[in-house]
Amino acid sequence: MYIIKVKGKAKIPDYIQIRDENFVLVAYFRADRPLKKIEKFGLEGKEAELEQLIKELPFGKLKKLSL
């Protein structure tokens, strides 16, 4: 899976996209709110690590998600 942070403009907030190996969008959520149903993506128990990654992730840079 891959993760990318998208910069919002004006009243639109920053968003996070999680994409699978074929770059199909599997999750799309606000960067300032936790991901709901995280177990659906096999990331349960890794919420703190994912939150830290989101804080450090630069905008617009696609990164391989390996937690």
PyMOL Python script that loads the backbone (N, CA, C, O; Angstrom):
from pymol import cmd

cmd.read_pdbstr("""\
ATOM      1  N   MET A   1       0.842  -1.182   0.000  1.00  0.00           N
ATOM      2  CA  MET A   1       0.000   0.000   0.000  1.00  0.00           C
ATOM      3  C   MET A   1       0.885   1.243   0.000  1.00  0.00           C
ATOM      4  O   MET A   1       2.050   1.210   0.396  1.00  0.00           O
ATOM      5  N   TYR A   2       0.289   2.329  -0.457  1.00  0.00           N
ATOM      6  CA  TYR A   2       0.985   3.612  -0.536  1.00  0.00           C
ATOM      7  C   TYR A   2       0.163   4.676   0.178  1.00  0.00           C
ATOM      8  O   TYR A   2      -1.056   4.557   0.308  1.00  0.00           O
ATOM      9  N   ILE A   3       0.851   5.720   0.639  1.00  0.00           N
ATOM     10  CA  ILE A   3       0.185   6.819   1.334  1.00  0.00           C
ATOM     11  C   ILE A   3       0.675   8.136   0.745  1.00  0.00           C
ATOM     12  O   ILE A   3       1.843   8.276   0.382  1.00  0.00           O
ATOM     13  N   ILE A   4      -0.239   9.095   0.658  1.00  0.00           N
ATOM     14  CA  ILE A   4       0.106  10.432   0.162  1.00  0.00           C
ATOM     15  C   ILE A   4      -0.712  11.454   0.951  1.00  0.00           C
ATOM     16  O   ILE A   4      -1.877  11.218   1.270  1.00  0.00           O
ATOM     17  N   LYS A   5      -0.096  12.575   1.257  1.00  0.00           N
ATOM     18  CA  LYS A   5      -0.753  13.670   1.982  1.00  0.00           C
ATOM     19  C   LYS A   5      -1.047  14.778   0.972  1.00  0.00           C
ATOM     20  O   LYS A   5      -0.153  15.247   0.268  1.00  0.00           O
ATOM     21  N   VAL A   6      -2.310  15.186   0.912  1.00  0.00           N
ATOM     22  CA  VAL A   6      -2.765  16.189  -0.052  1.00  0.00           C
ATOM     23  C   VAL A   6      -3.066  17.494   0.693  1.00  0.00           C
ATOM     24  O   VAL A   6      -3.832  17.509   1.657  1.00  0.00           O
ATOM     25  N   LYS A   7      -2.458  18.572   0.237  1.00  0.00           N
ATOM     26  CA  LYS A   7      -2.631  19.886   0.870  1.00  0.00           C
ATOM     27  C   LYS A   7      -3.981  20.483   0.498  1.00  0.00           C
ATOM     28  O   LYS A   7      -4.337  20.555  -0.679  1.00  0.00           O
ATOM     29  N   GLY A   8      -4.727  20.909   1.510  1.00  0.00           N
ATOM     30  CA  GLY A   8      -5.998  21.571   1.275  1.00  0.00           C
ATOM     31  C   GLY A   8      -5.791  23.041   0.964  1.00  0.00           C
ATOM     32  O   GLY A   8      -4.707  23.584   1.180  1.00  0.00           O
ATOM     33  N   LYS A   9      -6.835  23.683   0.455  1.00  0.00           N
ATOM     34  CA  LYS A   9      -6.766  25.107   0.140  1.00  0.00           C
ATOM     35  C   LYS A   9      -7.963  25.800   0.768  1.00  0.00           C
ATOM     36  O   LYS A   9      -9.070  25.261   0.785  1.00  0.00           O
ATOM     37  N   ALA A  10      -7.731  26.997   1.282  1.00  0.00           N
ATOM     38  CA  ALA A  10      -8.778  27.820   1.896  1.00  0.00           C
ATOM     39  C   ALA A  10      -9.537  27.020   2.957  1.00  0.00           C
ATOM     40  O   ALA A  10      -8.964  26.669   3.988  1.00  0.00           O
ATOM     41  N   LYS A  11     -10.799  26.731   2.720  1.00  0.00           N
ATOM     42  CA  LYS A  11     -11.614  26.031   3.711  1.00  0.00           C
ATOM     43  C   LYS A  11     -11.544  24.504   3.581  1.00  0.00           C
ATOM     44  O   LYS A  11     -12.113  23.782   4.399  1.00  0.00           O
ATOM     45  N   ILE A  12     -10.855  24.028   2.566  1.00  0.00           N
ATOM     46  CA  ILE A  12     -10.723  22.586   2.363  1.00  0.00           C
ATOM     47  C   ILE A  12      -9.529  22.091   3.199  1.00  0.00           C
ATOM     48  O   ILE A  12      -8.419  22.599   3.044  1.00  0.00           O
ATOM     49  N   PRO A  13      -9.749  21.111   4.076  1.00  0.00           N
ATOM     50  CA  PRO A  13      -8.657  20.631   4.940  1.00  0.00           C
ATOM     51  C   PRO A  13      -7.667  19.726   4.192  1.00  0.00           C
ATOM     52  O   PRO A  13      -7.918  19.301   3.065  1.00  0.00           O
ATOM     53  N   ASP A  14      -6.544  19.448   4.848  1.00  0.00           N
ATOM     54  CA  ASP A  14      -5.571  18.503   4.319  1.00  0.00           C
ATOM     55  C   ASP A  14      -6.157  17.095   4.398  1.00  0.00           C
ATOM     56  O   ASP A  14      -6.885  16.769   5.335  1.00  0.00           O
ATOM     57  N   TYR A  15      -5.836  16.270   3.413  1.00  0.00           N
ATOM     58  CA  TYR A  15      -6.352  14.905   3.356  1.00  0.00           C
ATOM     59  C   TYR A  15      -5.228  13.897   3.179  1.00  0.00           C
ATOM     60  O   TYR A  15      -4.141  14.224   2.703  1.00  0.00           O
ATOM     61  N   ILE A  16      -5.515  12.675   3.571  1.00  0.00           N
ATOM     62  CA  ILE A  16      -4.609  11.542   3.403  1.00  0.00           C
ATOM     63  C   ILE A  16      -5.280  10.548   2.460  1.00  0.00           C
ATOM     64  O   ILE A  16      -6.472  10.268   2.583  1.00  0.00           O
ATOM     65  N   GLN A  17      -4.517  10.028   1.536  1.00  0.00           N
ATOM     66  CA  GLN A  17      -5.003   8.965   0.646  1.00  0.00           C
ATOM     67  C   GLN A  17      -4.159   7.727   0.893  1.00  0.00           C
ATOM     68  O   GLN A  17      -2.933   7.807   0.978  1.00  0.00           O
ATOM     69  N   ILE A  18      -4.816   6.589   1.007  1.00  0.00           N
ATOM     70  CA  ILE A  18      -4.121   5.309   1.060  1.00  0.00           C
ATOM     71  C   ILE A  18      -4.540   4.547  -0.190  1.00  0.00           C
ATOM     72  O   ILE A  18      -5.729   4.386  -0.468  1.00  0.00           O
ATOM     73  N   ARG A  19      -3.538   4.080  -0.942  1.00  0.00           N
ATOM     74  CA  ARG A  19      -3.793   3.389  -2.206  1.00  0.00           C
ATOM     75  C   ARG A  19      -3.145   2.009  -2.167  1.00  0.00           C
ATOM     76  O   ARG A  19      -2.132   1.805  -1.498  1.00  0.00           O
ATOM     77  N   ASP A  20      -3.743   1.067  -2.892  1.00  0.00           N
ATOM     78  CA  ASP A  20      -3.203  -0.293  -2.918  1.00  0.00           C
ATOM     79  C   ASP A  20      -2.058  -0.391  -3.922  1.00  0.00           C
ATOM     80  O   ASP A  20      -1.628   0.617  -4.482  1.00  0.00           O
ATOM     81  N   GLU A  21      -1.572  -1.594  -4.143  1.00  0.00           N
ATOM     82  CA  GLU A  21      -0.432  -1.823  -5.037  1.00  0.00           C
ATOM     83  C   GLU A  21      -0.710  -1.395  -6.485  1.00  0.00           C
ATOM     84  O   GLU A  21       0.223  -1.100  -7.230  1.00  0.00           O
ATOM     85  N   ASN A  22      -1.983  -1.361  -6.883  1.00  0.00           N
ATOM     86  CA  ASN A  22      -2.354  -0.909  -8.222  1.00  0.00           C
ATOM     87  C   ASN A  22      -2.748   0.563  -8.243  1.00  0.00           C
ATOM     88  O   ASN A  22      -3.294   1.050  -9.233  1.00  0.00           O
ATOM     89  N   PHE A  23      -2.474   1.266  -7.158  1.00  0.00           N
ATOM     90  CA  PHE A  23      -2.778   2.687  -6.983  1.00  0.00           C
ATOM     91  C   PHE A  23      -4.262   2.994  -6.975  1.00  0.00           C
ATOM     92  O   PHE A  23      -4.666   4.120  -7.265  1.00  0.00           O
ATOM     93  N   VAL A  24      -5.080   2.000  -6.644  1.00  0.00           N
ATOM     94  CA  VAL A  24      -6.516   2.205  -6.490  1.00  0.00           C
ATOM     95  C   VAL A  24      -6.747   2.790  -5.093  1.00  0.00           C
ATOM     96  O   VAL A  24      -6.194   2.295  -4.110  1.00  0.00           O
ATOM     97  N   LEU A  25      -7.549   3.824  -5.011  1.00  0.00           N
ATOM     98  CA  LEU A  25      -7.837   4.483  -3.746  1.00  0.00           C
ATOM     99  C   LEU A  25      -8.629   3.545  -2.834  1.00  0.00           C
ATOM    100  O   LEU A  25      -9.708   3.082  -3.205  1.00  0.00           O
ATOM    101  N   VAL A  26      -8.090   3.265  -1.634  1.00  0.00           N
ATOM    102  CA  VAL A  26      -8.784   2.388  -0.685  1.00  0.00           C
ATOM    103  C   VAL A  26      -9.227   3.141   0.560  1.00  0.00           C
ATOM    104  O   VAL A  26     -10.120   2.680   1.271  1.00  0.00           O
ATOM    105  N   ALA A  27      -8.620   4.294   0.839  1.00  0.00           N
ATOM    106  CA  ALA A  27      -9.028   5.112   1.988  1.00  0.00           C
ATOM    107  C   ALA A  27      -8.705   6.565   1.700  1.00  0.00           C
ATOM    108  O   ALA A  27      -7.697   6.886   1.070  1.00  0.00           O
ATOM    109  N   TYR A  28      -9.584   7.438   2.176  1.00  0.00           N
ATOM    110  CA  TYR A  28      -9.443   8.873   1.960  1.00  0.00           C
ATOM    111  C   TYR A  28     -10.021   9.534   3.198  1.00  0.00           C
ATOM    112  O   TYR A  28     -11.218   9.411   3.457  1.00  0.00           O
ATOM    113  N   PHE A  29      -9.190  10.240   3.976  1.00  0.00           N
ATOM    114  CA  PHE A  29      -9.669  10.826   5.223  1.00  0.00           C
ATOM    115  C   PHE A  29      -8.890  12.091   5.551  1.00  0.00           C
ATOM    116  O   PHE A  29      -7.798  12.321   5.031  1.00  0.00           O
ATOM    117  N   ARG A  30      -9.473  12.905   6.424  1.00  0.00           N
ATOM    118  CA  ARG A  30      -8.824  14.144   6.843  1.00  0.00           C
ATOM    119  C   ARG A  30      -7.577  13.844   7.649  1.00  0.00           C
ATOM    120  O   ARG A  30      -7.556  12.909   8.449  1.00  0.00           O
ATOM    121  N   ALA A  31      -6.547  14.630   7.441  1.00  0.00           N
ATOM    122  CA  ALA A  31      -5.273  14.416   8.134  1.00  0.00           C
ATOM    123  C   ALA A  31      -5.380  14.689   9.623  1.00  0.00           C
ATOM    124  O   ALA A  31      -4.614  14.129  10.406  1.00  0.00           O
ATOM    125  N   ASP A  32      -6.317  15.541  10.031  1.00  0.00           N
ATOM    126  CA  ASP A  32      -6.449  15.889  11.444  1.00  0.00           C
ATOM    127  C   ASP A  32      -7.425  14.990  12.197  1.00  0.00           C
ATOM    128  O   ASP A  32      -7.670  15.208  13.384  1.00  0.00           O
ATOM    129  N   ARG A  33      -7.982  13.988  11.532  1.00  0.00           N
ATOM    130  CA  ARG A  33      -8.917  13.065  12.174  1.00  0.00           C
ATOM    131  C   ARG A  33      -8.427  11.641  11.976  1.00  0.00           C
ATOM    132  O   ARG A  33      -7.913  11.302  10.911  1.00  0.00           O
ATOM    133  N   PRO A  34      -8.581  10.815  12.986  1.00  0.00           N
ATOM    134  CA  PRO A  34      -8.096   9.431  12.854  1.00  0.00           C
ATOM    135  C   PRO A  34      -8.904   8.630  11.845  1.00  0.00           C
ATOM    136  O   PRO A  34     -10.081   8.903  11.606  1.00  0.00           O
ATOM    137  N   LEU A  35      -8.258   7.656  11.269  1.00  0.00           N
ATOM    138  CA  LEU A  35      -8.891   6.767  10.301  1.00  0.00           C
ATOM    139  C   LEU A  35      -9.854   5.831  11.009  1.00  0.00           C
ATOM    140  O   LEU A  35      -9.492   5.190  11.996  1.00  0.00           O
ATOM    141  N   LYS A  36     -11.063   5.751  10.514  1.00  0.00           N
ATOM    142  CA  LYS A  36     -12.066   4.844  11.059  1.00  0.00           C
ATOM    143  C   LYS A  36     -11.910   3.485  10.372  1.00  0.00           C
ATOM    144  O   LYS A  36     -11.484   3.407   9.219  1.00  0.00           O
ATOM    145  N   LYS A  37     -12.252   2.442  11.076  1.00  0.00           N
ATOM    146  CA  LYS A  37     -12.216   1.068  10.536  1.00  0.00           C
ATOM    147  C   LYS A  37     -10.833   0.715  10.002  1.00  0.00           C
ATOM    148  O   LYS A  37     -10.705   0.159   8.911  1.00  0.00           O
ATOM    149  N   ILE A  38      -9.805   1.037  10.767  1.00  0.00           N
ATOM    150  CA  ILE A  38      -8.419   0.804  10.344  1.00  0.00           C
ATOM    151  C   ILE A  38      -8.109  -0.686  10.192  1.00  0.00           C
ATOM    152  O   ILE A  38      -7.206  -1.057   9.442  1.00  0.00           O
ATOM    153  N   GLU A  39      -8.854  -1.545  10.902  1.00  0.00           N
ATOM    154  CA  GLU A  39      -8.630  -2.991  10.805  1.00  0.00           C
ATOM    155  C   GLU A  39      -8.941  -3.517   9.401  1.00  0.00           C
ATOM    156  O   GLU A  39      -8.438  -4.567   9.002  1.00  0.00           O
ATOM    157  N   LYS A  40      -9.767  -2.786   8.661  1.00  0.00           N
ATOM    158  CA  LYS A  40     -10.134  -3.151   7.294  1.00  0.00           C
ATOM    159  C   LYS A  40      -8.907  -3.182   6.365  1.00  0.00           C
ATOM    160  O   LYS A  40      -8.913  -3.870   5.344  1.00  0.00           O
ATOM    161  N   PHE A  41      -7.869  -2.438   6.728  1.00  0.00           N
ATOM    162  CA  PHE A  41      -6.666  -2.336   5.909  1.00  0.00           C
ATOM    163  C   PHE A  41      -5.487  -3.095   6.507  1.00  0.00           C
ATOM    164  O   PHE A  41      -4.367  -2.986   6.009  1.00  0.00           O
ATOM    165  N   GLY A  42      -5.728  -3.864   7.570  1.00  0.00           N
ATOM    166  CA  GLY A  42      -4.663  -4.636   8.200  1.00  0.00           C
ATOM    167  C   GLY A  42      -3.717  -3.792   9.023  1.00  0.00           C
ATOM    168  O   GLY A  42      -2.566  -4.174   9.234  1.00  0.00           O
ATOM    169  N   LEU A  43      -4.188  -2.642   9.495  1.00  0.00           N
ATOM    170  CA  LEU A  43      -3.335  -1.725  10.259  1.00  0.00           C
ATOM    171  C   LEU A  43      -3.760  -1.603  11.721  1.00  0.00           C
ATOM    172  O   LEU A  43      -3.324  -0.679  12.409  1.00  0.00           O
ATOM    173  N   GLU A  44      -4.603  -2.517  12.210  1.00  0.00           N
ATOM    174  CA  GLU A  44      -5.046  -2.426  13.595  1.00  0.00           C
ATOM    175  C   GLU A  44      -3.852  -2.572  14.532  1.00  0.00           C
ATOM    176  O   GLU A  44      -2.938  -3.358  14.280  1.00  0.00           O
ATOM    177  N   GLY A  45      -3.877  -1.806  15.608  1.00  0.00           N
ATOM    178  CA  GLY A  45      -2.782  -1.804  16.566  1.00  0.00           C
ATOM    179  C   GLY A  45      -1.629  -0.903  16.159  1.00  0.00           C
ATOM    180  O   GLY A  45      -0.648  -0.797  16.895  1.00  0.00           O
ATOM    181  N   LYS A  46      -1.721  -0.255  15.012  1.00  0.00           N
ATOM    182  CA  LYS A  46      -0.639   0.595  14.509  1.00  0.00           C
ATOM    183  C   LYS A  46      -1.088   2.045  14.372  1.00  0.00           C
ATOM    184  O   LYS A  46      -0.509   2.817  13.608  1.00  0.00           O
ATOM    185  N   GLU A  47      -2.131   2.404  15.123  1.00  0.00           N
ATOM    186  CA  GLU A  47      -2.689   3.752  15.022  1.00  0.00           C
ATOM    187  C   GLU A  47      -1.671   4.825  15.368  1.00  0.00           C
ATOM    188  O   GLU A  47      -1.579   5.840  14.677  1.00  0.00           O
ATOM    189  N   ALA A  48      -0.892   4.609  16.450  1.00  0.00           N
ATOM    190  CA  ALA A  48       0.099   5.607  16.879  1.00  0.00           C
ATOM    191  C   ALA A  48       1.188   5.781  15.816  1.00  0.00           C
ATOM    192  O   ALA A  48       1.608   6.902  15.530  1.00  0.00           O
ATOM    193  N   GLU A  49       1.638   4.674  15.237  1.00  0.00           N
ATOM    194  CA  GLU A  49       2.665   4.732  14.194  1.00  0.00           C
ATOM    195  C   GLU A  49       2.142   5.457  12.950  1.00  0.00           C
ATOM    196  O   GLU A  49       2.854   6.255  12.340  1.00  0.00           O
ATOM    197  N   LEU A  50       0.895   5.171  12.588  1.00  0.00           N
ATOM    198  CA  LEU A  50       0.284   5.813  11.422  1.00  0.00           C
ATOM    199  C   LEU A  50       0.111   7.311  11.668  1.00  0.00           C
ATOM    200  O   LEU A  50       0.359   8.120  10.774  1.00  0.00           O
ATOM    201  N   GLU A  51      -0.310   7.680  12.867  1.00  0.00           N
ATOM    202  CA  GLU A  51      -0.483   9.090  13.211  1.00  0.00           C
ATOM    203  C   GLU A  51       0.851   9.833  13.130  1.00  0.00           C
ATOM    204  O   GLU A  51       0.903  10.953  12.622  1.00  0.00           O
ATOM    205  N   GLN A  52       1.924   9.222  13.624  1.00  0.00           N
ATOM    206  CA  GLN A  52       3.251   9.838  13.569  1.00  0.00           C
ATOM    207  C   GLN A  52       3.718   9.974  12.121  1.00  0.00           C
ATOM    208  O   GLN A  52       4.291  10.997  11.746  1.00  0.00           O
ATOM    209  N   LEU A  53       3.477   8.957  11.315  1.00  0.00           N
ATOM    210  CA  LEU A  53       3.846   8.998   9.898  1.00  0.00           C
ATOM    211  C   LEU A  53       3.127  10.136   9.185  1.00  0.00           C
ATOM    212  O   LEU A  53       3.728  10.849   8.381  1.00  0.00           O
ATOM    213  N   ILE A  54       1.842  10.306   9.480  1.00  0.00           N
ATOM    214  CA  ILE A  54       1.049  11.367   8.853  1.00  0.00           C
ATOM    215  C   ILE A  54       1.602  12.740   9.218  1.00  0.00           C
ATOM    216  O   ILE A  54       1.657  13.629   8.369  1.00  0.00           O
ATOM    217  N   LYS A  55       2.009  12.921  10.464  1.00  0.00           N
ATOM    218  CA  LYS A  55       2.574  14.209  10.902  1.00  0.00           C
ATOM    219  C   LYS A  55       3.871  14.527  10.169  1.00  0.00           C
ATOM    220  O   LYS A  55       4.126  15.681   9.827  1.00  0.00           O
ATOM    221  N   GLU A  56       4.694  13.503   9.927  1.00  0.00           N
ATOM    222  CA  GLU A  56       6.010  13.706   9.316  1.00  0.00           C
ATOM    223  C   GLU A  56       5.976  13.683   7.793  1.00  0.00           C
ATOM    224  O   GLU A  56       6.925  14.133   7.151  1.00  0.00           O
ATOM    225  N   LEU A  57       4.912  13.175   7.211  1.00  0.00           N
ATOM    226  CA  LEU A  57       4.814  13.010   5.759  1.00  0.00           C
ATOM    227  C   LEU A  57       4.731  14.367   5.052  1.00  0.00           C
ATOM    228  O   LEU A  57       3.874  15.184   5.390  1.00  0.00           O
ATOM    229  N   PRO A  58       5.602  14.615   4.086  1.00  0.00           N
ATOM    230  CA  PRO A  58       5.513  15.877   3.333  1.00  0.00           C
ATOM    231  C   PRO A  58       4.332  15.834   2.366  1.00  0.00           C
ATOM    232  O   PRO A  58       3.919  14.758   1.932  1.00  0.00           O
ATOM    233  N   PHE A  59       3.801  16.981   2.038  1.00  0.00           N
ATOM    234  CA  PHE A  59       2.680  17.067   1.104  1.00  0.00           C
ATOM    235  C   PHE A  59       3.109  16.662  -0.300  1.00  0.00           C
ATOM    236  O   PHE A  59       4.188  17.026  -0.765  1.00  0.00           O
ATOM    237  N   GLY A  60       2.238  15.898  -0.969  1.00  0.00           N
ATOM    238  CA  GLY A  60       2.443  15.566  -2.361  1.00  0.00           C
ATOM    239  C   GLY A  60       3.484  14.500  -2.653  1.00  0.00           C
ATOM    240  O   GLY A  60       3.792  14.252  -3.819  1.00  0.00           O
ATOM    241  N   LYS A  61       4.032  13.867  -1.633  1.00  0.00           N
ATOM    242  CA  LYS A  61       5.049  12.829  -1.853  1.00  0.00           C
ATOM    243  C   LYS A  61       4.440  11.459  -1.584  1.00  0.00           C
ATOM    244  O   LYS A  61       4.010  11.171  -0.468  1.00  0.00           O
ATOM    245  N   LEU A  62       4.407  10.625  -2.605  1.00  0.00           N
ATOM    246  CA  LEU A  62       3.906   9.267  -2.488  1.00  0.00           C
ATOM    247  C   LEU A  62       4.929   8.432  -1.741  1.00  0.00           C
ATOM    248  O   LEU A  62       6.114   8.456  -2.071  1.00  0.00           O
ATOM    249  N   LYS A  63       4.471   7.682  -0.720  1.00  0.00           N
ATOM    250  CA  LYS A  63       5.385   6.892   0.081  1.00  0.00           C
ATOM    251  C   LYS A  63       4.814   5.498   0.257  1.00  0.00           C
ATOM    252  O   LYS A  63       3.613   5.332   0.468  1.00  0.00           O
ATOM    253  N   LYS A  64       5.681   4.494   0.169  1.00  0.00           N
ATOM    254  CA  LYS A  64       5.286   3.102   0.416  1.00  0.00           C
ATOM    255  C   LYS A  64       4.939   2.988   1.892  1.00  0.00           C
ATOM    256  O   LYS A  64       5.729   3.366   2.757  1.00  0.00           O
ATOM    257  N   LEU A  65       3.753   2.464   2.171  1.00  0.00           N
ATOM    258  CA  LEU A  65       3.269   2.334   3.554  1.00  0.00           C
ATOM    259  C   LEU A  65       3.752   1.002   4.102  1.00  0.00           C
ATOM    260  O   LEU A  65       3.289  -0.061   3.686  1.00  0.00           O
ATOM    261  N   SER A  66       4.684   1.070   5.035  1.00  0.00           N
ATOM    262  CA  SER A  66       5.207  -0.141   5.659  1.00  0.00           C
ATOM    263  C   SER A  66       5.331   0.106   7.162  1.00  0.00           C
ATOM    264  O   SER A  66       6.312   0.679   7.637  1.00  0.00           O
ATOM    265  N   LEU A  67       4.324  -0.336   7.888  1.00  0.00           N
ATOM    266  CA  LEU A  67       4.301  -0.173   9.345  1.00  0.00           C
ATOM    267  C   LEU A  67       4.485  -1.496  10.029  1.00  0.00           C
ATOM    268  O   LEU A  67       4.494  -1.559  11.259  1.00  0.00           O
TER     269      LEU A  67
END
""", "prot")
cmd.dss("prot")
cmd.show_as("cartoon", "prot")
cmd.util.cbc("prot")
cmd.orient("prot")
